[in-house]
Every structure is written in structure tokens, then in C-alpha cells.
Amino acid sequence: MGWDPSVFKDEFVAAGIWVPAVVTIGSVVHDPVYVGYTEPRELILGGAVMAAGYSIEFEAGDLPGLALHDQVVVAGKIFRLSQPPRARGEGFFSVAELELVA
């Protein structure tokens, strides 16, 4: 039995690091999906780096088919994907860059 990265997701949610989002892929609504949400100028990586834009990190299996221009509502703001999601590390988690719509 190998290492299970899903244990981190549960801990991130419990600690409030990951927050609920509503994600629409085509006509299918995923509500809620827990994501790591980053805003511009937010310090990340232990304060070593400043985020350049809006993004979400999520468990790839939670949002299969997420693609360019799909809608994400998080922290009371509406976004759409500005780039296709990209896998992080071995692909268990993915990151999507967002553009603010409203």
C-alpha cells in the first residue's frame, strides 16, 4: 500500500486552508468542492513568494473535465479559468489560474 495524498486534503479543509467553492463544468455544477484559494499579492510558500494572480488548487479527481473558461465561485467572487488546469507533482492535485468576472 502506497502513500495516500488525500489525507492532506482533509487536513487542509479541517484547518480552514481549503475553502468551499462552486464549480460549473459545462452544465454540471459541483457544490461544494473544497479548494485552496489564492489571491494576488498574497504571500505563499511560507511567505517566500507573492502570488501574481487568482488561482485554486484542488484534488484532480474532484473536478474531472475542468477546462478553460469554466466558472468557479469562491470567496463570494465569480471567476473563470484563464488557462487549462495543470497537474502538480504526480498529478493527484491540480492548479487552475483564474480571472475575475464579478
C-alpha positions as CSV (number, residue, x, y, z in Angstrom):
1,M,0.0,0.0,0.0
2,G,1.4,3.4,-1.1
3,W,1.3,6.8,0.3
4,D,-2.2,8.5,0.2
5,P,-2.0,12.2,-0.6
6,S,-5.8,12.6,0.1
7,V,-5.1,12.8,3.8
8,F,-3.7,16.3,3.2
9,K,-7.0,17.5,1.7
10,D,-8.9,16.5,4.8
11,E,-6.4,18.3,7.0
12,F,-6.4,21.4,4.8
13,V,-10.3,21.6,5.0
14,A,-10.3,21.0,8.7
15,A,-7.7,23.8,9.2
16,G,-9.6,26.2,7.0
17,I,-6.8,26.3,4.5
18,W,-9.1,25.0,1.8
19,V,-12.5,26.6,1.4
20,P,-15.7,25.7,-0.3
21,A,-16.3,26.6,-3.9
22,V,-19.0,26.1,-6.5
23,V,-17.6,24.9,-9.8
24,T,-19.5,24.7,-13.1
25,I,-18.1,22.4,-15.8
26,G,-20.2,22.8,-18.9
27,S,-23.7,22.4,-17.4
28,V,-22.7,20.3,-14.4
29,V,-22.5,22.1,-11.0
30,H,-20.2,20.8,-8.3
31,D,-21.3,22.2,-5.0
32,P,-19.3,22.3,-2.7
33,V,-15.8,21.4,-3.8
34,Y,-13.0,22.3,-1.5
35,V,-10.1,24.2,-3.0
36,G,-7.0,26.1,-1.9
37,Y,-7.7,29.7,-3.0
38,T,-5.0,32.3,-3.6
39,E,-5.5,36.0,-4.3
40,P,-3.0,38.4,-5.9
41,R,-0.3,39.8,-3.6
42,E,-1.0,37.0,-1.1
43,L,2.2,35.6,0.5
44,I,2.6,31.9,-0.3
45,L,5.2,29.2,0.3
46,G,5.8,30.2,3.9
47,G,6.0,33.9,3.0
48,A,8.8,33.4,0.5
49,V,6.7,34.3,-2.7
50,M,3.9,36.7,-3.5
51,A,1.1,35.3,-5.7
52,A,0.7,37.1,-9.0
53,G,-2.9,36.3,-9.7
54,Y,-6.0,34.4,-8.6
55,S,-5.8,30.6,-8.5
56,I,-7.2,27.4,-7.0
57,E,-5.6,24.2,-6.1
58,F,-7.8,21.1,-5.9
59,E,-7.8,17.3,-5.9
60,A,-7.8,16.4,-9.6
61,G,-10.4,13.7,-9.1
62,D,-12.9,16.1,-7.7
63,L,-13.1,18.1,-11.0
64,P,-12.6,15.8,-14.0
65,G,-13.0,17.7,-17.2
66,L,-12.4,21.2,-15.7
67,A,-11.3,23.3,-18.7
68,L,-10.6,26.8,-20.0
69,H,-13.4,29.2,-19.3
70,D,-15.3,27.0,-16.8
71,Q,-16.8,29.0,-13.9
72,V,-15.6,29.0,-10.3
73,V,-17.3,30.8,-7.4
74,V,-15.2,31.2,-4.3
75,A,-15.0,33.7,-1.5
76,G,-18.1,35.5,-2.9
77,K,-16.4,36.2,-6.2
78,I,-17.1,34.8,-9.7
79,F,-14.1,33.6,-11.8
80,R,-13.5,31.7,-15.0
81,L,-10.4,29.7,-15.8
82,S,-7.9,31.7,-17.8
83,Q,-5.8,28.7,-18.6
84,P,-6.3,25.0,-18.7
85,P,-5.6,23.4,-15.3
86,R,-2.2,21.9,-14.8
87,A,-1.1,18.9,-12.7
88,R,1.0,19.4,-9.7
89,G,3.7,16.9,-8.8
90,E,2.5,13.4,-9.6
91,G,-1.0,14.6,-10.6
92,F,-3.1,14.0,-7.6
93,F,-3.6,17.7,-7.2
94,S,-4.1,20.3,-9.9
95,V,-3.8,24.1,-10.1
96,A,-6.0,26.4,-12.2
97,E,-5.3,30.1,-12.9
98,L,-8.5,32.3,-12.7
99,E,-9.7,35.6,-14.0
100,L,-12.1,37.7,-12.0
101,V,-15.5,38.1,-13.7
102,A,-17.6,39.7,-10.9
